[in-house]
Amino acid sequence: MKPKIIACIPAYNEEKYIAKVIVRTKKYVDKIIVCDDGSSDDTSLIARELGAIVIRHNENKGYGAALRTLFKEALKHNPDIIITIDADAQHNPDEIPRLVEPIMRGEADIVIGSRFLGKTTQPKWRILGVKTITKTVKTTLKIPGITDAQSGFRAYRADIVEKIIPEDNTMAASIEILAKAREHGLKIREVPATITTHQEASKQNPLAHFTTLIARAIQFVIEKHPLLLMGLPGLILLIVAVVLGLVLILEYRTTKILDVSLALSAFITLILGLLLIALGLVLYAVARLKQYIETRTY
């Protein structure tokens, strides 16, 4: 039986390209849902006239917020597969059949259209940035086999989407989805995808964008293992502070002179150790509470 496929399109001021994307995507999906993320142009009007379901944010909330809105709306229509595709015509809708194929064969829960397995016209600085982000994600989140952690051209088995709906409002949502997929043991696959870049494609400062994504990738790991990554270094610092304190006492008893620099080092190390341990315990408690709430919800 043919699966029911819904396309989700996050859009922000994309009146120039949204019609082209919708018309070409229509050939391969059963429904199209557009989230107009606070556009000031005719994005919503054009999408509605072409038959898409349009949900509009009153203000620009970010890529992750748009995805969250799209996923929740898509699930109301009982799909088998949900795909995401950008509104700026960077992705090729004719590649949708290849994107969903691994899910239809039961080989994947999530499929990523990778620019590095296909073709891309993006500038070298952007390619380098995406590769760096992807390598950081693979290392910190321990997700092997991915080459493009930032691709917005993805397919999801619909019954797993509730588990990976992002909380982050920014572009880092794409990384958060992968982190949640890894946490739930979901199968992630990639297929070749074509990325065509034009001048209007990027609406963010590239350096700020890159820094945010790297920071969020590291944050996801810390949130997952707070006692190991925060508590353990804090404990080590406490031990160092105790050793420095003992050395300070021994020197003072021998020389009757207080080594101010050593005392300051011991004090700073002690404070840092206590702060890291406290932060680790707080993050651990928050993670457990969040896990409990999610369990009760599901």
TANOR-V66722 format. One record per residue. N is the residue number from 0. SS is DSSP state (A for helix, B for strand, O for the rest). OMEGA is omega in radians with two decimals (* if undefined). NEAR is the number of other ideal C-beta (glycine too) atoms within 12 Angstrom. Layout:
n = [N | N]
ss = [SS | SS]
omega = [OMEGA | OMEGA]
near = [NEAR | NEAR]
This chain:
n = [0 | 1 | 2 | 3 | 4 | 5 | 6 | 7 | 8 | 9 | 10 | 11 | 12 | 13 | 14 | 15 | 16 | 17 | 18 | 19 | 20 | 21 | 22 | 23 | 24 | 25 | 26 | 27 | 28 | 29 | 30 | 31 | 32 | 33 | 34 | 35 | 36 | 37 | 38 | 39 | 40 | 41 | 42 | 43 | 44 | 45 | 46 | 47 | 48 | 49 | 50 | 51 | 52 | 53 | 54 | 55 | 56 | 57 | 58 | 59 | 60 | 61 | 62 | 63 | 64 | 65 | 66 | 67 | 68 | 69 | 70 | 71 | 72 | 73 | 74 | 75 | 76 | 77 | 78 | 79 | 80 | 81 | 82 | 83 | 84 | 85 | 86 | 87 | 88 | 89 | 90 | 91 | 92 | 93 | 94 | 95 | 96 | 97 | 98 | 99 | 100 | 101 | 102 | 103 | 104 | 105 | 106 | 107 | 108 | 109 | 110 | 111 | 112 | 113 | 114 | 115 | 116 | 117 | 118 | 119 | 120 | 121 | 122 | 123 | 124 | 125 | 126 | 127 | 128 | 129 | 130 | 131 | 132 | 133 | 134 | 135 | 136 | 137 | 138 | 139 | 140 | 141 | 142 | 143 | 144 | 145 | 146 | 147 | 148 | 149 | 150 | 151 | 152 | 153 | 154 | 155 | 156 | 157 | 158 | 159 | 160 | 161 | 162 | 163 | 164 | 165 | 166 | 167 | 168 | 169 | 170 | 171 | 172 | 173 | 174 | 175 | 176 | 177 | 178 | 179 | 180 | 181 | 182 | 183 | 184 | 185 | 186 | 187 | 188 | 189 | 190 | 191 | 192 | 193 | 194 | 195 | 196 | 197 | 198 | 199 | 200 | 201 | 202 | 203 | 204 | 205 | 206 | 207 | 208 | 209 | 210 | 211 | 212 | 213 | 214 | 215 | 216 | 217 | 218 | 219 | 220 | 221 | 222 | 223 | 224 | 225 | 226 | 227 | 228 | 229 | 230 | 231 | 232 | 233 | 234 | 235 | 236 | 237 | 238 | 239 | 240 | 241 | 242 | 243 | 244 | 245 | 246 | 247 | 248 | 249 | 250 | 251 | 252 | 253 | 254 | 255 | 256 | 257 | 258 | 259 | 260 | 261 | 262 | 263 | 264 | 265 | 266 | 267 | 268 | 269 | 270 | 271 | 272 | 273 | 274 | 275 | 276 | 277 | 278 | 279 | 280 | 281 | 282 | 283 | 284 | 285 | 286 | 287 | 288 | 289 | 290 | 291 | 292 | 293 | 294 | 295 | 296 | 297]
ss = [O | O | O | O | B | B | B | B | B | B | B | O | O | O | O | O | O | A | A | A | A | A | A | A | A | A | A | A | O | O | B | B | B | B | B | B | B | O | O | O | O | O | A | A | A | A | A | A | A | O | O | O | B | B | B | B | B | O | O | O | O | O | A | A | A | A | A | A | A | A | A | A | A | A | A | O | O | O | O | O | B | B | B | B | O | O | O | O | O | O | B | O | A | A | A | A | A | A | A | A | A | A | A | A | O | O | O | O | O | B | B | B | B | B | B | B | B | B | B | B | O | O | O | A | A | A | A | A | A | A | A | A | A | A | A | A | A | A | A | A | A | O | O | O | O | O | O | O | O | O | O | O | O | B | B | B | B | A | A | A | A | A | A | A | O | O | O | O | O | O | O | O | A | A | A | A | A | A | A | A | A | A | A | O | O | O | O | B | B | B | B | B | B | B | B | O | O | O | O | O | O | O | O | O | O | A | A | A | A | A | A | A | A | A | A | A | A | A | A | A | A | A | A | A | O | A | A | A | A | A | A | A | A | A | A | A | A | A | A | A | A | A | A | A | A | A | A | A | A | A | A | A | A | A | A | O | O | O | O | A | A | A | A | A | A | A | A | A | A | A | A | A | A | A | A | A | A | A | A | A | A | A | A | A | A | A | A | A | A | A | A | A | A | A | A | A | A | O]
omega = [-3.12 | -3.13 | 3.07 | -3.07 | 3.06 | 3.10 | 3.10 | -3.08 | 3.00 | -3.05 | 3.07 | -3.12 | -3.09 | -3.12 | -3.10 | -3.01 | -2.98 | -3.13 | 3.14 | -3.12 | -3.11 | -3.10 | -3.09 | -3.12 | -3.10 | -3.06 | -2.98 | -3.07 | -3.14 | 3.12 | 3.04 | 3.08 | 3.12 | 2.98 | 3.06 | -3.02 | 3.06 | -3.13 | 3.07 | -3.14 | -3.06 | 3.14 | -3.11 | -3.10 | -3.13 | -3.11 | 3.13 | -3.12 | 3.13 | 3.02 | 3.12 | 2.96 | -3.07 | 3.01 | -3.04 | 2.96 | 3.14 | 3.10 | 3.14 | -3.08 | 3.11 | -3.07 | -3.11 | 3.11 | 3.11 | 3.10 | -3.14 | 3.10 | -3.12 | -3.12 | -3.12 | 3.11 | -3.11 | -3.11 | 3.11 | -3.07 | 3.04 | 3.13 | 2.97 | -3.12 | 3.05 | 3.06 | 3.01 | 3.14 | -3.10 | -3.09 | -3.03 | 3.06 | 3.06 | -3.11 | -3.13 | -3.13 | 3.12 | 3.12 | 3.13 | 3.12 | 3.11 | -3.13 | -3.06 | -3.05 | 3.14 | 3.09 | 3.14 | 3.11 | 3.13 | -3.09 | -3.06 | 2.99 | 3.13 | 3.09 | 3.13 | 3.02 | -3.03 | 3.09 | -3.08 | 2.99 | 3.14 | -3.12 | 3.09 | 3.08 | -3.09 | 3.12 | -3.05 | -3.11 | 3.13 | 3.10 | 3.12 | 3.14 | -3.14 | 3.12 | 3.12 | 3.11 | -3.12 | 3.13 | 3.10 | 3.13 | -3.14 | -3.10 | -3.05 | -3.08 | 3.13 | 3.08 | -3.11 | 2.95 | 3.09 | -3.14 | -3.05 | -3.09 | -3.06 | -3.13 | 3.08 | 3.13 | -3.02 | 3.03 | -3.11 | 2.94 | -2.93 | -3.06 | 3.07 | -3.01 | 3.11 | -3.07 | -3.01 | 3.11 | -3.04 | 3.04 | 3.14 | -3.12 | -3.02 | 3.07 | 3.11 | 3.09 | 3.14 | 3.09 | 3.12 | 3.11 | 3.12 | 3.11 | 3.13 | 3.10 | 3.10 | -3.14 | -3.10 | 3.08 | -3.12 | -3.13 | -3.14 | 3.10 | 3.07 | 3.02 | 3.11 | 3.10 | 3.12 | 3.09 | 3.12 | -3.07 | 3.03 | -2.99 | -3.08 | -2.98 | -3.08 | -3.13 | -3.09 | 3.00 | -3.03 | -3.13 | 3.12 | 3.12 | -3.12 | -3.12 | 3.14 | -3.09 | 3.11 | -3.14 | -3.13 | 3.11 | 3.12 | -3.14 | 3.13 | -3.14 | 3.14 | 3.12 | -3.13 | -3.10 | -3.04 | -3.12 | 3.14 | -3.00 | 3.10 | -3.09 | -3.11 | 3.05 | 3.09 | 3.12 | 3.11 | 3.12 | 3.09 | 3.12 | 3.10 | 3.14 | 3.12 | 3.13 | 3.12 | 3.11 | 3.12 | 3.10 | 3.13 | -3.14 | -3.13 | 3.13 | -3.13 | 3.13 | -3.12 | -3.02 | -3.04 | 3.11 | 3.14 | 3.10 | -3.05 | -3.11 | 3.10 | 3.11 | 3.12 | 3.12 | 3.14 | -3.12 | -3.13 | 3.12 | 3.11 | -3.12 | 3.13 | 3.12 | 3.13 | 3.13 | 3.14 | 3.12 | 3.13 | 3.14 | 3.10 | 3.13 | 3.12 | 3.14 | 3.10 | 3.13 | 3.12 | -3.14 | 3.12 | 3.11 | 3.12 | 3.12 | 3.13 | -3.14 | 3.14 | 3.14 | 3.13 | -3.11 | -3.10 | *]
near = [5 | 12 | 27 | 21 | 37 | 39 | 47 | 47 | 53 | 50 | 49 | 37 | 23 | 38 | 28 | 22 | 32 | 38 | 28 | 27 | 42 | 36 | 23 | 25 | 41 | 25 | 17 | 30 | 38 | 27 | 31 | 42 | 41 | 45 | 42 | 38 | 36 | 26 | 31 | 17 | 21 | 21 | 38 | 31 | 20 | 29 | 37 | 22 | 17 | 25 | 20 | 36 | 28 | 34 | 33 | 29 | 29 | 14 | 15 | 24 | 26 | 29 | 41 | 33 | 31 | 43 | 44 | 33 | 35 | 45 | 37 | 22 | 31 | 38 | 29 | 18 | 25 | 18 | 32 | 28 | 41 | 47 | 50 | 48 | 48 | 45 | 48 | 31 | 30 | 36 | 41 | 30 | 35 | 20 | 34 | 38 | 25 | 30 | 43 | 41 | 24 | 26 | 36 | 23 | 16 | 14 | 18 | 28 | 31 | 43 | 41 | 46 | 43 | 34 | 35 | 27 | 25 | 27 | 20 | 30 | 18 | 27 | 17 | 12 | 16 | 26 | 23 | 16 | 30 | 38 | 25 | 23 | 37 | 35 | 24 | 31 | 39 | 25 | 18 | 29 | 33 | 21 | 34 | 17 | 21 | 40 | 30 | 41 | 45 | 47 | 44 | 39 | 47 | 48 | 46 | 45 | 35 | 30 | 20 | 31 | 39 | 22 | 28 | 38 | 31 | 36 | 25 | 32 | 25 | 29 | 41 | 37 | 37 | 42 | 45 | 36 | 45 | 44 | 37 | 34 | 36 | 31 | 25 | 24 | 14 | 27 | 25 | 40 | 35 | 33 | 36 | 25 | 36 | 28 | 34 | 25 | 24 | 18 | 13 | 18 | 26 | 25 | 23 | 22 | 12 | 23 | 14 | 17 | 28 | 27 | 21 | 30 | 37 | 29 | 22 | 36 | 37 | 25 | 27 | 38 | 31 | 29 | 33 | 28 | 24 | 29 | 25 | 20 | 26 | 33 | 27 | 20 | 25 | 30 | 25 | 20 | 28 | 25 | 19 | 23 | 30 | 18 | 20 | 26 | 24 | 16 | 22 | 27 | 18 | 14 | 20 | 18 | 12 | 12 | 13 | 8 | 13 | 16 | 20 | 13 | 15 | 24 | 21 | 17 | 21 | 30 | 20 | 18 | 29 | 26 | 18 | 23 | 30 | 22 | 21 | 30 | 28 | 21 | 23 | 28 | 20 | 21 | 28 | 25 | 18 | 19 | 26 | 18 | 14 | 20 | 18 | 13 | 12 | 19 | 11 | 9 | 11 | 13]
